[in-house]
Amino acid sequence: MTGPYESPYASPYESYVYAYPHKTAYRPLDPRPPLRDVWAGEERDALFLYLHVPFCEMRCGFCNLFTRTGAPEELTGAYLGALDRQAGAALDALGDAAFAMAAFGGGTPTYLTAPELERLCDIAARFADLGSVPLGVETSPATATADRLAVLRDRGATRVSIGVQSFLDEEARAAVRPQKRAEVEAALGRIRAAGFPVLNIDLIYGIAGQTTATWLRSLDAALAWRPEELYLYPLYVRPLTGLGRRPRDWDDQRLELYRAGRDHLLAAGYEQVSMRMFRLPGTGAAGGTGGTGGTEYCCQTDGMVGLGCGARSYTTELHYSFEYAVGATPVRAIIDEYVRETDFGTARVGFALDAEERRRRHLIQSLLQADGLDRTAYKERFGTDAADDFDLAPFEDRGHLHRDASAVRLTPEGLAYSDAIGPALFSRRVRDLMAAYEAR
C-alpha cells in the first residue's frame, strides 16, 4: 500500500479544491462592471443561492474561513441590513431567475439568534420559495439550539450540516476546538428531533495524537446517528490559523486514516461521492455542492448568486466576490466596510474566465467527483473532447485515472489523491496569481 511519502506528487495534500479558481486568484476589477451587464445573457433557470454569515462563537485552530469570532448585536443587525441591500441590487440585476438550490454558510449561520435567522430567511425568500427548493444550513454544537432549529425547520431547511470534527474530547482540544462530546451528542439529538431530511456530520482526520483506532471510534460515534451524509476532511494547517502558529509536529498519517475511514463507511453501506463526501444511498442527490436533499443544480454549468462579504458569485465568464482575508484584523475591517456599503450594483473583485479556463473548471469540478466527467456532456458544451483538450496521460500512468468511451473518472486511489490532482490541473495563470497573492 502506497504511503503518503511515496506519492508521485509532492504531497497527496496540496489543497482542497472546492472551487476553481480559488479566491486568492481574484483581483480588483477596474472598471467595476455593473451587475446587470455581468448577468446579461446568462441562463437563469437553475441558479444556486448562497448567503454567507461571517460570524462564529469560536475560531477552530485549523480554520482559514472568512469569519470573525463574536459580534455585538448591533453588528449582526447591521450585517443583515447590508445583506438585504445587496439582495435588492442582485434582484435588480437578475430580472427573472429561478433557483434550484439554496444554502446558508459561513462562519456559522446559527450564530445568529432565532429572530435574526428569521430575517435571514426573509432575505433568501426574496429570491426563491424556501419551501420548494433544497436549503442547506451549517451549524455547530453550541449554536444548534432548539429555537434556532425550529426556525430553520419551519422555513424549509432540508439539510443541516454540523461541524463535529472529533467525538473525542482530547482530539477536539488538539484541534483547538474546545467542545465536549456531551454537547455534541445533545446538539445531534436536537437536530434529529427537529426532523430535517438530511443530517451531515463533518469529521477531521490527521489531528495530533489521532490513531486509526481513535479515528474509527469517532466514525462509529457518528454512525450511531445514521447521518444521511458524512464529510471526512483531512487536517490542513495553514498560515494565519491557530495551528499554523504552532510548531509543525502533528502526526502526518492522513492517507492511512483516509483509507481506514473510507473503507469503514463503505462497509457500513455508504456510497462515496467524492474524496470527502459519503452518502447513504437513496437520501438525495449531491447536486455538485454537497447535497441538500435532491436538486437539479450542476456546479459545472449553472450560475451562483452569493450574498454576504465572504460569498462568491459565478457567471459563465466572471467569478466575483469581495476582498478575501484570514487574519482577524483584516477580516473585521472588510466586514465593517461591508455593513456601511449602500451601493452593491457592481462586481468588485473577481476572475474572468476565458474559453480555456471554462473548460478547465468543468474538468476539475467533474473529475473530483466519483462519477467523473461525462464526455458527451463536455463535448455538447464545448464542442471538443476533454481527453484532447488536456493531457491526462500522467494521471493514467500513475493508476489514478481511467477513461472509457463515456467518461473520464478517478480510480479509487485517484480519489484518495484528489487534493494533489486538482491543484495539478490548475492553469499557469491561476498558479501565478495565487503565488503572488499576499495573505492577510
N, C-alpha and C positions, 0 to 999 in steps of 0.2 A: 504493500500500500504506500502510495507516494505521500511523503510528509511535507509540511509547509515550507521547508527549506530546500526541497528538491524540485521545486516548481521551475518550469522553463521560463516563467515570468519572474520579474524581480521579487514579487511577493504575490500570494493569492489575494491579498487585501490591499489594493491600491486605493480604491474609494468606492463608495456606494453611489451608483448611477441611478438615482430616482427620477432624473430628468436630464435632457440634453438640449442645449448646453447648460452647464452649471452657472449659477448666478455670478460667480467670480469671472465669467467671461462677458458679463453685461458691462456696458459703458454708458455714460450720459449721452442722450440723444440731442443733437444740435443740427437743425432746429428740432424742437419737440413737436412731433406730429399730432394733429388733433385726433382724438379717438374716433370721431366719425370717419375720418379718412382711413384710419387703421383697420376699421371693421367693414369698410365699404367693400362689397363684392364677396364677403366671406359667407360660407354656408353656416346657417344659424339655427339648424333644426335639431341638433343633438349636442348642446353645449354642456360643459361641466362648470358648476358654480361653486366657488371656494371662498369662504370667509375666514380670515385669519385673525386670531386673538393673541396678541404677543405678551401674555402675562402668565406667570407660574407662581405657585406658592413657594417653590424652591428651585434651584438650578442644580441638576444632577452633574456629577463630575465629568461625564462623558459628553455633555450636551453642547452642541455648537449651533443650535437653532437660534433664529432671530426672536429673542424673548427677554423679558426682564422679570426679576423676582419682586413680588409685591407691587402694589399700586394703590395710591389713595383713591377713595371713592370718586372724587371729582375727576380723576384722570380716566377711570374706566367709563364714566359717563361722557366725558369729552371725546373719548375714543369712539364710542358708539355714535356720537353725533357726527364725527368726521366720516365714519363708515357709511352713515346714511347719506351724507352729502356726496360721497364718492359713488354710492349706488345710483343716485339721481343722474350723475354725469354718465355713468355706464349705460343706464337705460336710454338716455338721450342718444347715445352713440349707436346702440344696438338696434333700435327700432324693434320690429317684430323678431322675436327669438324664442326658441323652445329649449328647455333644459332637460337632459336625460338623467342628471345626477347632481347631487349637492353634498357638500361636506363643510364642517366646521373644524378647523385645525389650529395649531399654534406652535409654541405655547401650549396652554391648557384652556380650551374654551370654557370648561366648567369652573375655572377660576372665577368667572362672573357669577353673581348672585342669581337666584331664580328669576327675579323681576328683570334683571339685565339680560338673562337668556331669552326671556320673552321678547325683549326689544330686539335682540339679535335675530330671532326667528321672524319677527315682523319685517326686518330689513331684507332677509332672504326671500320672504314671501312676496316682495315686490317683483321678483323675477320668476318665481315658479310656485305652484301649489305644493307645499311641502308634504302633503298627504298623498300626492300622486307620483312623486319621484323618490328614488332611494336617497336617504340622507344619513351620512355617517358623521359621528361626533367623537372626538378624542377626549379622554378623561384621565384622572389619576385617582389613586386610592383615597387621598384626603379630600378631594373635591367631588367625588361621586356620592353626593348626599341625596337623600330621598326626595327633597323638594326640587332640586335641580333635575334629577332623573325624571320626575313626574312631568316637568315642563317639556323635556325633550320627547318623552313618550307621547304626550298629548299633542305635540306639534308635528308628529310624524316621523321621528327618527327611527331608522330601521337597523342601524349598526352602531354599536358602542365599542370603541377600542380603548382598552385600559393598559397603560404602561406599568407593568409589574417589574420586569427585568429579572428579578430573582425572588423566589419564595423563601429563601434562606436569609435570615436577618444579617448574618455576618457578611454574606456576599453583597447584600444591598448596601451595607456600610462601606465595603471596599470600593463600590462604585460611586461613593459619595451620594447615596440616596437614602437618607435617614427615614426608614419606614419599618414597621413591624408586620410580621405575617398576619397577625390577628386583624390588623387594619385592612390588609389586602383582602383577606377572606370575607370580612364584613362588607367591604365595597362590592365584591363579586356577588355576594348574596343579595344586595340591594339591586344590582343590575339585573340579575336573573328574576327577581321578584317583580321588577317593572315590566318584564315581558318583551324586551326588544328581540326581533327576529334573529339578529346576528350579534354574537359576542366575539370580539377578538381580544386575545391576550398577547402582549409583546413581552418577549424574554430576550436576554442578552447572554451570549457565551464568550468566554475569554476573560472574565473577571479575575483579578488577582486571587490566588488560592483556590479557584474553582477546579474541580476534578471531574472526570467523566461520571463518577458516582454521584457527586452533588448536583451536577447538571441534570442527570436523569431524575433525581429526586425532585428538582424544580419542575421538570416537564410533567412528572406524574401528578404533582400538586395542581398544575394547570389542567391536566386531562381529567381530573376529578370533577371539574365543572363542565366537561364535554363542550368546550367552546366550538362554535362553528368555524372559527379561524384561529390560527396561531401564526405569529410572525417571530422568527428566530433571527436576531441581529448579532453579527459579530461585533465585539467591542472595538471601537476606534478611539484612539487617544489623539486628539487634535490640538493644534495651537490655540491658546487663549481660553481653553476649558480648564475646569478644576483639576482633572487628572493630568492634563498637559503640563501643569506646573510642577508635577512630581517627577522624581527620577523614573525613567522608563524601565522598570524592573518587574512588571506584571508578567504572569505566565502567558506565553505565546503558543498555545496549543489549540488555536481556534479551528483549524481544519479538522483535527481529530474530533473535537467537540461537535462541529457541524455534522460530520458523518454520523456520529452517535445519535444526535438529535433527529436528523433526517430519517435514519433507519427506524428509530423508536416511533416516530409519528406515522410512518408508512405502515409499520406493523400494527399500529392502533387504528388503522382504517382511514387515515387522512390521505389526501392526494396532494402532490407537490405542484404548485402553480408557478413558483419562481424559486430562486435560491432562498429567499426569506419567507415566502408565504406558503402555508399549508392549510388545506380546507377540507371539511367534511363533505363528501360527495352529496350533491342534491341540495345544498344550502345557499345557492345563489351564484351568479356569475361574477368573476373577478373584475370585469369591466376595464382592465388595464390600469386601475388605480387602487387596487386593494380590496375592492368589493364592498357593496353596501346592500346586499340582498337582491341582486339582479339588476342589470342595466344594459342599455344598448350603446353606451358611450365607449368609444375607442380612442385611447390616448394617442395612437399613432396618427390619426386623421382628424379628429374633432377638436374644436376650439375650447378654450377655458377662459372664464371670466373670474379673475381674482380680485377680491376686495380686502383692504387692510394693508398696512405698510410693509408687511412681510410676505404678501401674496404676490404671485406672478400670474400673468395672463398670456394666453397663447393664441395667436392667429397663424395663418399659413406662413406668412413671411416675416412676422415680428413676434418675439417674446419680450414682454416688458414688465417692469415692476418699479419698486423704489430702491433707494440705496440699501446695500447689504452690509451687515456688521455682525460680529460675535461678541466683542468686548462690551462690558456693561455700560461704560460711559458713552460710546458712540450709538449704541442701541437706544439708550434713553433719549439722546439728542434727536435721533430720527423719529422716534415716537412723538416727542414734543413738537417737532416741526409738523408732523402729520396732523395732529389734533388741531393745529392752528390754521391748516390749509382750508381755503374756501373755493379754489378753482382746481377741479380734478379732470378737466376736459382734455388733457394731453397726456401722452406717454413720455416718461421722463428718463428712465434708464432701461436699456434693453439690448437685444441682439437681433440683427437682421439675418434671416436665413435665406441664402441663395439656393439654387436648384440642387447643388451638390450637398449642402447641409441638410436640406429637407430629406433627401434620400438617406443620408447617414443617420439622421434622427429616427427615421422609420425603421431602419435596420437595427439600431441599438435597442429601441423601445420594444421591438418584436423579439429579437434574439434572446433577450434576458428573461423572457417568459418561457415556461416549459413547452408550450405549444410551438414556439419558434415563429419564423417568418413564413407567411403564406406567399409562395412565389407568384401565384396567379394574381392575388390581390395587389402585390407590389407592381407587377407588370401593367395591370389595369390602371394603376395610379400614375406610374412614371413612364410607361412605355418601354421599359428595359427590364433586364433580369438582374436581381441583386447579386447573383453569383458572377455576373460580368462586370458590374459596377464596382465591386470590392474584391480585394484579394483575400479570400477566406482559407486558402490552402494551408497557411501556417497553423491555423486552429485545427484543421482536419488532421494535419500531420501529428499533432500532439494528442489526438484522440479526444479532443474537446468539442468537436463539431461534426455533424453528419448532415448530408444533403441528399435528397431524392428529388423526383420529378415535381412533387407538390410542395415541399417545404425545406427550409434550412433551419436546423434546430441544434441546440447544445445537447451533448450527451449528458448522462447523469454526472460524470466527472467534470464536464464542461460547466454545468450549473454550479458546481462547487467553486469554480474559478470565475464566477460572474463578475466579481469585483476587480479582477485583473483584465478580463476580456473586454468589458465595457469601456474602461479607460483606454485600452489599446486601440479601440476603434475611433477615438476622438480625432478630429481633423487637426492639422498643424496649426491652423488659425486659432482654434479653440484652445489648444495646448499653450500657445504663445500668450494669449490673453489671460489665461488662468495663471500662468507663471509670472506674468507682470503685475497681477493684482496684489495690492498691498493690504494684507489682512489687518483689520482693526476691530 
